[in-house]
Amino acid sequence: MPKPLTDQDKRKQISVRGLAGDRNVATKRDYYFALANTVRDHLVGRWIRTQQHYYEKDPKRVYYLSLEFYMGRTLQNTMVNLALENACDEATYQLGLDMEELQDIEEDAGLGNGGLGRLAACFLDSMASLGLAAYGYGIRYEFGIFNQKIVNGWQVEEADDWLRYGNPWEKARPEYMRPVHFYGRVEHTPEGVKWVDTQVVLALPYDTPVPGYRNNVVNTMRLWSAKAPCDFNLKDFNVGGYIQAVLDRNLAENISRVLYPNDNFFEGKELRLKQEYFVVAATLQDIVRRFKSSKFGSTEVVRVDLSTLPDKVAIQLNDTHPAMAIPELMRILLDTEHQKWEKAWDICTRTCAYTNHTVLPEALERWPTDLLQNLLPRHLEIIYEINRRHLESIAKLYPGDHDRLRRMSLVEEGDQKKINMAHLCIVGSHAVNGVARIHSDILKATLFKDFYEVDPHKFQNKTNGITPRRWLVMCNPGLAEVIAERIGEDYIRDLDQLKKLLAFVDDDSLIHDIAKVKQENKLKFSAYLEEHYKVKINPNSMFDVQVKRIHEYKRQLLNCLHIITLYNRIQKEPNKNWTPRTIMIGGKAAPGYHTAKLIIRLITAIGEIVNHDTVVGDRLKVIFLENYKVTLAEKIIPASDLSEQISTAGTEASGTGNMKFMLNGALTIGTMDGANVEMAEEAGEENLFIFGMRVDDVDAMDKSGYDAMDYYNRIPELKQAMDQIAGGFFSPDQHDLFKDIVNMLLHHDRFKVFADYEAYIKCQEKVSALYKNPKEWTKMVIHNIAGCGKFSSDRTISQYAREIWGMEPSLERIPAPDDPRQ
């Protein structure tokens, strides 16, 4: 039974009663939409009042530009943030409906690939919860990240038609439609520069409300959809080809059709560049319009001059994907507002800031100049002029250092001239940040070293965080409640208060309660697994989990080698008292990434052998979790015991899954990479299972040379595992199925899997030993939860606000719509 209702709950519940309707004709989906629309009604009053409040107060606004927003589901998160959960639970219960069943009807908004897109979603939650006048701007992809099916052990992609049944959370705003121009040519006239003969695509905005946590603030995420103009292809050519002209409207509208499914990999396709410019051009028109029409003091005054733009507008570029915002803002200032270059450049750099998300060379965006010349000729001119002035200033500082000029240029010469978008972002921004301390240090020491030497003050660190609303209160209410019983509920908006749990680290009742919640979560997830994967699992086994995109640098292959080693050891000594494990690996591979798809096939192949081995029994199970996404993460993370964060040191910029596991009472086995370093610092290194090479060791090995064969010949268990993979033990029907993986690991492994194998296996032995002592294990868990405060996205966003955007976060509540206005 749900909790007893307060009077306030009962008042809310009355407005939910309209759900009843006609039982005989209403489907489960009808009830979901009825509930969603009821909850949405509680948002709109706050939404309108918040936007009115911004219009009257005219605060500085921050615009978070991202090609990805990985939002997941909205219903439950909205109920949590608006304190509607109890009322809705009670109302649905009285109607004989199951709340969880209704929630399961909602599609994930999967408009992202992984970390970068999910970070943007957490940031929106924190910006609203901290009362910042913030807007998320992106693309309303008709098809988000593909749905992953596993067929005969292989990944198969299918389109994610997430809008099929409609989206109750969005509101189309055709009155704010904006034209976006492509192609054409540039004319230099006495009246100024003109970009003419362009093709126009219309950008139609859809707004989604973003509620803060119980502060009555509701911000906006505005996603643009591409529409062909009415006269598309009818005016110039196609005389009489009316039908074809109408069919060709699809060409324009393809811009917002589908999310590119690459994570940490650059694919230089024209459609992708169109997407990047589309979101930037539409957004900047919106920013300028809002800036000019904003009331300050009186309704009569309208800003005409953009010289105060940096005082009222901050633009944050989420990676280089929206980098065209820099030349586009310059184009507006120069060609439309007729500013002088120096003034325009000052406005541009003081407004924009850039977040770097990766050091992997294959992920860095480098656009061919011939593509830009064709698609955005005026922007290429502006980029060349930015570069000319930039190199001029560098040449003054370092006369005669031509190699430095070459390294620092925005233009890379070679077979094909390319624009280095990271360099454009650094030069065009007043702040550049990495996303964990070690990552920011690596940027300054390597990738952006030359730029750091010229302008060290420009470079900052902003360690990533996660929202404790979705990633604790919503997905793990049992744990949230156990914590609240000890330290109160204020920690939900001030996660540093989790430190107070250290006073209870030896408290038997807390130890018992935390272990009990974990066990309940494991039982619930076990039931889910049995229903969806038809595997019976041992809920008393250690749930050992690695969920993230499949990538060589994340080293799912190291995990595989541990599984095979453990399997071989159990086979060899079946009567030993082994710590039982259920090892779960999940994540999507980019459709064109052959090695990643083969890694998935290896995991499923290992599972086929291990899971049917009667000697091993339920002491070891291997499960590949199909179609990992936000909603599956919300189920698996609260049920996990061990979190695998095992990338090669220096490759994972931050990671955020690592933080979610830590907050939900899992222990971490990991390398000193990304935010793992700071997690170890916050919880105490003795409370994480840290192993393997550090960044300095990896650098030293790069200099001396990494010889995989040396490890293969020296470590018998490693050799045995590799020989099994190579010899067809896991692929009896096709012995050489994994030859490409074997060849890569032995001869050209950039990520040095074998170099960390021994340390990893030894560390896993320590994990197994501790798991046999539940009390000590749970004490270590409490240390970890208590050390999570730093990893709230509220802390991250407060630092962006104060140190980059020049804004002050606030925890005050604004009046609710039913409160009297001040």
C-alpha angles and dihedrals in degrees: 000000000000121000118282111271126249119220089257090054090051091053090051090046093058089065090052094054091086086081094085101085121144109331094201098061103027115098126207087259090055089054091048091053091045091053093043092051091047091052090044089056087062089054101049098066090050091043094054092044092049093051090046088051090053092048092053099040094039096207123181107277128215122212115202106201115199136155086212136050110172097195105160114193123348108195102077094037089054092049090051094048093046095042091239098126098099094046093048093045091053095045095049090044091054089052090054092248127136111233094206091052090053092047090053091062092067115097119228113251091232098183094143144057103225139293100009094050095042090049089057089053093050090047092054089053092050095044090055092044090052093050095244118156092240136160128193112211124193146118127297096224112201087211119035128192108332122260110249120224122183109220118179088342095306130109113250119186126219128183116266102228092184095159095053094110096031130260115260093193099063131077120199112226105197090166088072096050112144133198118238120197130215137177116357126114139271124250121195105207133169088255090056139270119328128193103208143174091033129160112240127217120182121230112215114196125221116193125211120189118238111200122205120223107281095316098107090241115135116183128187135251107196116197121188125224122196119240128179113235116249093253093047110151091346102094107056114021134008094068102191091359089111097143093048091048091055091046090050090062084087089070091064094040093051088080092084096031103102144010114240103243098216122120116194092352131103119219111183100214123153092230090057092051088049089053091050094051093040094060092042097049094046092045096049091052088053093048093050092046092050092045093051096045098042114121117236114174095335143019093237096064116086121180111241100168120071093202092103093049095112090055091058105026135054119183118198116196111211098214120320094299092099093038091121085076087083099058090035093055088047090050091053093047094046105035103028104026093033095223121163114256096249093051093044092049092050091052092046098050094044090052102045131068129177133217117201116209106182147025095199106120094217090059097055115105115238113169119201111243092226090059091050092044090057100039104032109014096165092051092053090053090052092048090052090051092047088051094047092054092041094053090045090058092046091049089054090053095043109027113198095007096126094162090059090051090052092049094047099043120115086220119070113204120211141100085327123023110235138183114233101220095195090058090049090052094049094049093044098047135072093214134034121187141184121212103239130025095252091047093050089049091051090051091054093045099044128359097037099021095125092050092046091054091053097044114012094167091064093067121084141160125234109177110214123249141187131230111257089206096069097024099049117005095043104034098034109030092158093060093041088055094048089052093046091052088060105036107013128248101285092093088077090074095028108039093181086078088076084084086078088073089073088077087063099044091113095037106121093206093055091045089051094046095049092048090047094052090049091051092049090050090049092050091050092049091045089057089049091051093048090050096046104030101028090227120131108221135191108244089199091061121097110267101224108188137187112174121165139097113311107251134147091238091056087058104220081162091067088055089050091053090053091050092052092046092050090047091052092048093051089049090051096047106021093165096057118109097254122185102243116235137190104201114201125187123180140166144106127267120216105257093241097044103102097184093050091051090049089051089057089050090051092051092050090045092053088049092052091056100037098043094054096045109114093197091059094042115166094337091092129024127169120203130179107210108223122223099003109202140146094284093050090047089056089058102040102040096062089050097050126108100182127034117204113215100161108146119144108272110267098026108081106071093206118316121214101198085071089062094047092054092047092051091049097054104264122132119233129234105190154133124256091266136124116339091344085087092059093041089057089048093051098043097031120264089250088065095060128061098238118179144157140032122344122220091268091053091051091049091049090050091050088057097043095038132252114249110191092183090063091061092041092055095041102047113060096195091051091049091049092051093048092047090052091052092045096043098053099254088136095034105043092165094053113024097190095045092118098038092118091055092046092048092048094049093047101040116017112017107151090187100054099228095171093050090067098035099098094044090048094051091048091048091050088054088057089050092052092048094051092047088064087064103061095182095054090042091054092047088056088049090054091052088053096049090047089054095053099089095097091055097066112115085224088071092045093050093045088057094047089049097050101032103036112014100039093231132128119228118221135199095200119121118235116220116280117239091258092050116095111260118251 
